[in-house]
């Protein structure tokens, strides 16, 4: 049995082609996987930045809402304003009474002054 060198050459060439094809598929697959991983990492980094920005904006909005709620709670309520208006009205009435009393006292002092001026000054001096 003599070896068939032509058949052996054919099978070695076929084995070489299959090996080159396998190396090509392996290279393509690993490069594809590397590119996918790099793309995923880039997207993850971008999304993390955006998420941080959104989180900062949410924290700012929450702080502003808390400030507004505090301001709303500190503002005068309708009942407070009613009490305030009643106090102002009472103060106005009291000021009116004081004004009328001061006018009456002013008239009395004017009358005393007129009497003193007509009688020539203070009596007995």
HELIX and SHEET records of a PDB file:
HELIX    1   1 UNK A    5  UNK A   74  1                                  70    
HELIX    2   2 UNK A   78  UNK A  118  1                                  41    
END                                                                             
